[in-house]
Amino acid sequence: MKKKDFIALGIDEETAVKLEKESEKELANYVEKKDYDALKLTNDKLENDLKDRDKQLDGLKDLDDTNQTLQDEIAKLQTDNKRQSARYSIEKQLMKNGAKNTDAVMAVLKVNNDDFLDSIEIDSDGNIKGLDEKIKGSKTSDAYLWDEGVKTKKVKGATPAESGDDKPYSKNEDVDFSKMSYEDTVAYMESQQNQ
C-alpha cells in the first residue's frame, strides 16, 4: 500500500511512511495474479510430467523383468533344441552301428543325460566325438543290444515241384504229393475221380 492509502485510513503521516516502507519490503517478491497463475499451471504440468515419467520408468522395470524372463525362456529353448539335436545325432549313430533298441543302448551307454548332451561335440559328418569308442565297448560287453549284420532267415521245408507234363495220373502210379504243385495235385485228384 502507498502512503496516501494509509493516510486515507486515518493513520498519521509519520506512521504511514513507515508502513509504506514495510509494505514495499513485503511486496518486493510479489508476483501478479496472472503471472502466478501461469507459473502454477507450468508447475502443475511439470509435476504431472514427472508422475508420467515415473510411471514409464516403472513400466520399463516391468518390461526389463519381462525381457529377462523372455531371455531366460529363449536360452532354455536353445538348450533344449541343442539337446534334442544331440539325441538325434546319437540315435542316428547308434542305428548306423546296428543298435536293436536305441533307447536301451543310450541308457546302457549313459548318453541320454543332460550333462552328457550339453558337453558333446559333433564332427563335420554329424557323428558324436567319442561315441564310437563307447559303442565298440558296448558291442563287446552288451552284445545282445546289437545286430551284427543283416541276417536273412531261410524258410525250411519242401520246395513245391513244377508240373512237367499235363498227363493225368493213373491209379497204379506211386504219387509223391510233396513234390507236386497245387495245380498238379488238383489235376491228379480230378483224374482219380474220373477213373
C-alpha positions as CSV (number, residue, x, y, z in Angstrom):
1,M,0.0,0.0,0.0
2,K,1.0,3.6,-0.6
3,K,1.4,6.3,2.0
4,K,-1.8,8.1,0.8
5,D,-3.7,4.8,1.2
6,F,-2.6,4.7,4.9
7,I,-3.5,8.3,5.5
8,A,-6.9,7.7,3.9
9,L,-7.4,5.0,6.6
10,G,-6.8,7.7,9.3
11,I,-3.2,6.9,10.1
12,D,-0.8,9.8,10.8
13,E,1.8,10.7,8.2
14,E,4.9,9.5,10.1
15,T,3.4,6.0,10.7
16,A,2.0,6.0,7.1
17,V,5.6,6.5,5.8
18,K,7.0,3.6,7.9
19,L,4.1,1.4,6.9
20,E,4.7,2.2,3.2
21,K,8.3,1.2,3.5
22,E,7.3,-2.1,5.2
23,S,4.7,-2.7,2.6
24,E,7.2,-2.2,-0.2
25,K,9.6,-4.7,1.5
26,E,6.7,-7.1,1.9
27,L,5.6,-6.7,-1.7
28,A,9.2,-6.8,-3.1
29,N,8.7,-10.5,-4.0
30,Y,5.1,-10.1,-5.0
31,V,4.0,-11.7,-8.3
32,E,1.0,-10.5,-10.1
33,K,-2.0,-12.9,-10.2
34,K,-1.8,-13.6,-14.0
35,D,2.0,-14.4,-13.6
36,Y,1.3,-16.5,-10.6
37,D,-1.4,-18.5,-12.5
38,A,0.9,-19.1,-15.4
39,L,3.7,-20.3,-13.1
40,K,1.2,-22.5,-11.2
41,L,0.0,-24.0,-14.5
42,T,3.6,-24.7,-15.6
43,N,4.4,-26.2,-12.2
44,D,1.4,-28.5,-12.3
45,K,2.2,-29.6,-15.8
46,L,5.8,-30.4,-14.8
47,E,4.6,-32.4,-11.7
48,N,2.3,-34.4,-14.0
49,D,5.1,-34.9,-16.4
50,L,7.3,-36.2,-13.5
51,K,4.5,-38.6,-12.5
52,D,4.1,-39.9,-16.0
53,R,7.9,-40.4,-16.3
54,D,7.9,-42.3,-13.0
55,K,5.1,-44.5,-14.3
56,Q,7.0,-45.1,-17.5
57,L,10.1,-46.0,-15.5
58,D,8.1,-48.5,-13.5
59,G,6.7,-49.8,-16.8
60,L,10.2,-50.2,-18.1
61,K,11.3,-52.0,-15.0
62,D,8.4,-54.4,-15.6
63,L,9.5,-54.7,-19.2
64,D,13.0,-55.4,-18.0
65,D,11.7,-58.2,-15.8
66,T,9.6,-59.5,-18.8
67,N,12.7,-59.1,-21.0
68,Q,14.7,-61.1,-18.6
69,T,12.0,-63.8,-18.5
70,L,11.9,-63.9,-22.3
71,Q,15.7,-64.1,-22.4
72,D,15.7,-67.0,-19.9
73,E,13.0,-68.8,-21.9
74,I,14.9,-68.3,-25.2
75,A,18.1,-69.7,-23.5
76,K,16.1,-72.7,-22.2
77,L,14.6,-73.4,-25.7
78,Q,18.0,-73.1,-27.3
79,T,19.4,-75.6,-24.8
80,D,16.5,-78.0,-25.3
81,N,17.0,-77.7,-29.1
82,K,20.7,-78.4,-28.8
83,R,20.0,-81.5,-26.6
84,Q,17.3,-82.8,-29.0
85,S,19.7,-82.4,-31.9
86,A,22.4,-84.2,-29.9
87,R,19.9,-87.0,-29.1
88,Y,19.0,-87.3,-32.8
89,S,22.7,-87.5,-33.7
90,I,23.3,-90.2,-31.1
91,E,20.3,-92.2,-32.3
92,K,21.5,-91.9,-35.9
93,Q,25.0,-93.1,-35.0
94,L,23.6,-96.0,-32.9
95,M,21.3,-97.1,-35.7
96,K,24.2,-97.0,-38.2
97,N,26.1,-99.3,-35.9
98,G,23.2,-101.8,-35.6
99,A,21.5,-101.0,-32.3
100,K,18.4,-103.1,-31.8
101,N,16.8,-100.6,-29.4
102,T,18.4,-97.1,-29.3
103,D,16.7,-96.1,-26.1
104,A,18.1,-99.2,-24.3
105,V,21.6,-98.6,-25.8
106,M,21.5,-94.9,-24.8
107,A,20.6,-95.9,-21.2
108,V,23.4,-98.5,-21.1
109,L,26.0,-96.1,-22.6
110,K,24.7,-93.3,-20.2
111,V,24.5,-90.8,-23.1
112,N,20.9,-89.6,-22.5
113,N,21.6,-87.4,-19.5
114,D,21.6,-83.6,-19.8
115,D,25.2,-83.2,-18.7
116,F,26.5,-85.5,-21.4
117,L,24.2,-83.9,-24.0
118,D,25.4,-80.4,-23.1
119,S,29.1,-81.5,-23.3
120,I,29.1,-83.4,-26.6
121,E,30.9,-82.3,-29.8
122,I,29.6,-83.1,-33.2
123,D,32.1,-83.6,-36.0
124,S,31.6,-82.5,-39.6
125,D,30.0,-85.9,-40.5
126,G,27.3,-85.4,-37.8
127,N,28.9,-88.0,-35.6
128,I,29.4,-87.6,-31.8
129,K,33.1,-87.4,-30.9
130,G,34.0,-90.3,-28.6
131,L,30.7,-92.2,-29.1
132,D,32.3,-94.8,-31.4
133,E,34.6,-96.0,-28.6
134,K,31.6,-96.4,-26.3
135,I,29.7,-98.3,-29.0
136,K,32.7,-100.7,-29.5
137,G,32.9,-101.3,-25.8
138,S,29.2,-101.9,-25.6
139,K,29.2,-104.3,-28.5
140,T,31.7,-106.4,-26.5
141,S,30.0,-106.2,-23.1
142,D,26.4,-105.9,-24.2
143,A,26.3,-107.8,-27.5
144,Y,22.6,-108.6,-27.1
145,L,21.8,-104.9,-27.8
146,W,23.4,-105.0,-31.3
147,D,22.7,-106.7,-34.6
148,E,25.9,-107.9,-36.2
149,G,25.0,-107.7,-39.9
150,V,21.7,-108.3,-41.5
151,K,20.6,-112.0,-41.2
152,T,18.1,-113.4,-43.5
153,K,16.0,-116.3,-42.3
154,K,15.7,-119.2,-44.6
155,V,12.4,-120.9,-44.7
156,K,12.8,-124.7,-44.2
157,G,10.5,-127.1,-45.9
158,A,9.9,-128.7,-49.3
159,T,10.2,-126.7,-52.5
160,P,7.0,-127.1,-54.5
161,A,7.5,-129.1,-57.6
162,E,6.7,-127.8,-61.0
163,S,4.4,-129.7,-63.2
164,G,6.4,-131.3,-66.0
165,D,3.6,-132.8,-68.1
166,D,-0.1,-132.5,-68.4
167,K,-0.9,-136.2,-68.4
168,P,-3.4,-137.4,-65.9
169,Y,-2.1,-139.8,-63.4
170,S,-3.0,-143.5,-63.4
171,K,-4.1,-145.4,-60.4
172,N,-1.1,-147.6,-60.5
173,E,1.5,-144.8,-60.0
174,D,3.1,-144.0,-56.7
175,V,2.5,-140.3,-56.2
176,D,4.7,-138.1,-54.0
177,F,2.5,-135.2,-53.1
178,S,5.4,-133.3,-51.5
179,K,6.9,-132.9,-55.0
180,M,3.7,-131.8,-56.7
181,S,2.4,-128.2,-57.2
182,Y,-1.1,-127.3,-56.2
183,E,-2.3,-127.5,-59.8
184,D,-0.7,-130.9,-60.2
185,T,-2.4,-132.2,-57.0
186,V,-5.8,-130.9,-58.2
187,A,-5.3,-132.5,-61.6
188,Y,-4.3,-135.8,-60.0
189,M,-7.4,-135.7,-57.7
190,E,-9.7,-135.0,-60.7
191,S,-8.1,-137.8,-62.7
192,Q,-8.6,-140.2,-59.8
193,Q,-12.3,-139.3,-59.6
194,N,-12.8,-139.8,-63.3
195,Q,-11.2,-143.2,-63.4
